[in-house]
Amino acid sequence: MAIRVGIIGYGNLAKGVESELRKNPDMELKGIFTRRDPSSVTTKTEGVPVYSSDDIPGMKDDFDVMIICGGSATDLPKQTKEYAKYFNVIDSFDTHAKIPEHFAAVDESAKGAGKIAIISVGWDPGMFSLTRLYSNAILPDGNDYTFWGKGVSQGHSDAIRRVPGVKNGKQYTIPVDAALEAVRSGSNPELTTRQKHTRECFVVAEEGADKALIEKTIKEMPNYFADYDTTVHFISEEEFARDHSRINHGGFVFRSGKTGFDNENKHVIEYSLKLDSNPEFTASVLIAYARAAYRLNKDGQSGCKTVFDIAPALLSPLSGEEIRAHLL
């Protein structure tokens, strides 16, 4: 019997989950929940019902696991702990500094309901987090480095669009090649924020807007651009639609360390991602962990987990015998 999956929300991430579930024959999309009028939502999967979020509590026996696709700023801190009262749940909460308090709130809720919740699932936090843990355990004498990009930062792009006079905008985070090569060399460099990344902005300005003022406002924006070398390009709506419609991203995680009685040997662990679609890749990670949540709960476990707590074999649809024969 297929694992019955529900999706909460229907933005870019949820559409990625809908798309990639089709590639997992042991799972079945049984419904989508939205805060909008369900009749206004058109899905790409024929026959999948769309429900109001108000219907969630009454359907706790109809789904094996829910993938929650809300935003980390305001949605997930409320939604995950609430819906863990009814279902096994997965989220992609990515506000790193607030993960401990989010974990505690969700853990209490999930344990009380006898359900499994896995939080902060994706590529960072998520796959990058696992790489950091493995690498630290293997090379205890060393340094961590994380680079993001080249890719679209949705938060920074939103900040650009809020600048007066901006009609549309997108921002790309770009690792500095010299910094990457310094890390790859094993020299363990100390790098400032400005030395690690640059930011490139593509802006469609309102007609008659002061472009010089827009550029100045963006470059001096605290917490977003002030600490980086930032380039602002003004382009037409046609160029924006043609060249900047994708949500690509990626990045690198390094652990540079030394071994030997005199630390004479250098080692560099590198993990990288190059993603054409950030939401579709993140969705693929969420789906794998949804399988694990279902299996753990079926085995009698409950409470909140992170990617650190999940055995890799639980992510795969393959049996233990198949994994050992083909992947080990």
N, C-alpha and C positions, 0 to 999 in steps of 0.2 A: 504494500500500500504506500502510495506516494506521500511525502511530507507535505502537509497542507500549510501553505504560506500566505500571509496577508501583508499588504503594504499600507502603511499609514503616511499619507501625504501623496501629492502627485506633481512634484517639481522635477527638475533635471535628474536628481539622484534616484527618485522613485521610478522614473521612466527607464533609467539604466537597469534597475532591478527587474522591471517588467521584461525588458529586452533579454537580459542574460539568464533569467530563470528558464527560458526555453531550451537552454543548452545543458540543463541538469535534469535528466529524465527521472531521477528519484524524487523530484520536487514538483509541486503543482500550485500555480497561483489561483487561490480561491476567492480573492476579493481585494478591493482597494477602498480605503477610507479617506474621506476628504472633509475639510471644513467648509468647502464650497457647496453649492447646490449640486447634489450628485448627478442630476439630469444635465448639468452643464459640462460634465467631464466626459470626453470621448477617449477611450483607451485604444491601444493598438492590438490588444489580445481579444479575439472574438469570444463572446460568451462569458467574460469575466464581469461579475456585478460590481457596481460602485455604490458604496454605502456612505451615509453620513457618519461623521465622527461620533455623533450622539448615540449611534447604534452599538458602539464597541462593547460596553459592559454586558449587553444581552447576548453576545455572540462568543463568549469565552470557550464554549465547547466545540466551536466550529473550525478552529485553527490550531495548528501545532506550534507555530512560531510566527511572530510579527516582526517585520523589518520596519523600523521607525525612521522616516526620511525627513525629519524636521531639521531646523537650523540649531546650531549650538548656542547661539546668543540667548534666545528666549524660549524656543520650543522644547528642546530635549531635556533641560533641567526639570521641566514640569511633566512632559509626556512619558519619559521612560519610567520614572518611579510610579506614575499613575497606571500605565498599561501593564507593568510587571505584576500588578494585582490580579490580572486576568489571563495573561499569556506568557510564554517564553518570548523574550524580546532581544533584539539586536539594535544598537545605535552606533552612530559615527561621531559621537561627541568629541570635538577637537580643541577645546579650550584647555590647553595643557595644564595651566596653573590651577584649574578648578576640578581636575579629574579626581583627586582624593575625596572632595566633598560630594561630588556627583556619585562616585562609587558607594560611599557610605549611605546616601539616601536611597539609592536603587537597591543596595544589598538588603536593607531592612524591609523594603517593600516586597522583593522577590522571595526572601526567606519566609515572610509571613504568608505568602500565597503558595509556597511550595513550587515556585517556578525558577527557571534559569534566565538570567539577564547577562548579556555580554556587551560591554560598553567600549567606546573609543576604538571601533573597528574601522579600518581603512588602510591607507598607506602611511600617513603620518598624522596622528598616532596609528599604529597598526604594524604593517610590514617593516617600516623603518625602526619602530620600537623593538621588534624582535631582533633585528640585525644589531642594534646597539647592545642588547642584553647578551646575545651570543658572543659578540666580539669582546665585550668587557670581561666576560667569564674566561675567554680563551687567552686574551692578552691583557692581564691585569696591570702591567706597566706600560701605559700608553695614553693616548688622547683620542677623543671623539671629535668628529667634524660632520656637520650636516649642511648640505647645500640644497636649495630648492630652485627648480627651473631647468631649462627655460620653460616658463609656463604662465598661464593666466592666474593672477591672484584675484579671486572674486571679491574679497574684502577691500583690497586697494582699488579695484575697478569701481566698486560702489562709492568709495570715498571721492574718486574723481568726478563721478556723475553728480555728486552733491555740490560741486563747486558752481557758484553762480555763473551763468553764461555757457555752461557745458550742456550740450544736447545729448551726447553719448560719449562713452569712453571705455577704454580697456587698458589694463596695466599688465606688463609682463615682468616677472622676476627672472633675472639672468645671472647665473654664477660667473664670477670673474675667472677667466682661464688661468691667469697667473697664480691665483690662489689654489685652484684645483691641482695644478701641476706641482705646486709646492707641497701640498698634502700627499700627492701620489709619490713624491720623491722619498717620503719617510723622514723628512727633516723636522717634523712636529712644529710647524710654524705657529706663532701667536698672531691671530688675525682679528682685526677690528671688524665691526659691522660693515663699514664702508668698503673694506678690502675684500669681503666675501661675495657681495652681490651688487649689481646695478639694477635700476628700475627704468623701464621704457614705457612711455605712455602714448597712446594714440587717441586723439580727441577730435570729436566733431563739435564745433562751436556753434552756438546760436548765431543767427544772422545779426551782424552789427556788434557782436560781443567784443570786449577788449581782450584780445588774445595774449598780449603781454601781461596783463593782470592775471589771467587764468593761469599762465605758465608760472608766474611768480607765486601765486597761491598754492599751486600743486607742489612746487619744489620746496616751499617753506613749511609744508604741513607737518606738524609734530606727530610723532608716533607712526607716521606712514612714509614720508619721503625726505624729511629734513636730514636724516642720518645717512642718506645714500646719494651717490651720483645718479641723478635722474635726468632723463632726456624726454622732452615733450614734443610730439609731432602732431600738427594739425592736418586733418585729412577730410575728405568729403564723405557724405553719407554712403555714396556708392562704393568708395574704397573700403569703408568700414564694413559694409555688408559683404563685400567680395573677399576681403583678406583677413577679417577678424571675427568670424562667426563661430569658430571652434573654441572648445574649452579644453585645450591641451595643457599638460603639466608634466611633472616628473622631478627628479632630483637624485642626489647622491648621499650615501652614508659611508663614512670612513672610520676605521679604527687603525691608528698607526701606533705600533708598539715595538718593544725590544725584548729579546731573550738572550740567554747566555750568562755565565758567571760575571762577565765584564760588560754585559749588555752590548756585545759586539755585533749582534745580528738584528737587522731591521725587518719588520713585517708590516704589510699594509693589507687590510681587508677592505674591499670596496663592493658596495651594493648599489645598483643604479636602476632607475625606472625612466622610461621615455613613453609618455602616455598621450595618444591622440585624443582621448576623451577621459578627463578626470572623473566625471560622474559614473561612467560605465565601468571603469576599472575599480573604483571604490565600491560600486554595486556588486561586482564580482567577488570582492573580498567579503562583503556583508553576507552574501549567499552561502559561501563556504562556512562561515561561522554560524549561520542559521542552522545548517546541518549538524554542527557540533552541539549547539544548544539543545536541539531536539534529542540527540543521542544521550547527552548528559542527564537531561530531565527524565528520559525514559529509564535511565539507570538509577533513578531515585535521588539525584542531586538537586540542590536548590541554592539560590543566592546569586550574588553578582560575581562576574568573572571579567578578566581582561584577556587580551591575546597571550599574555604570559602564562596563563593558567590552563591553556587548551593544548592537549597533546596533538601533534601534527596529524596523526592518523585519523583523528575525528573529523578533520576537514574534508577528507577524500571520500568519494562515493565507492572507491575500491575496497575490497576486503583486505584484511591483514595479510593474507597469503599473497594476494595480487601485488600489494605494495612491496612486500619483501622480495618478491620475484622480479619485479620490473623497475622499482625505483631505488632500492637500497644499494 
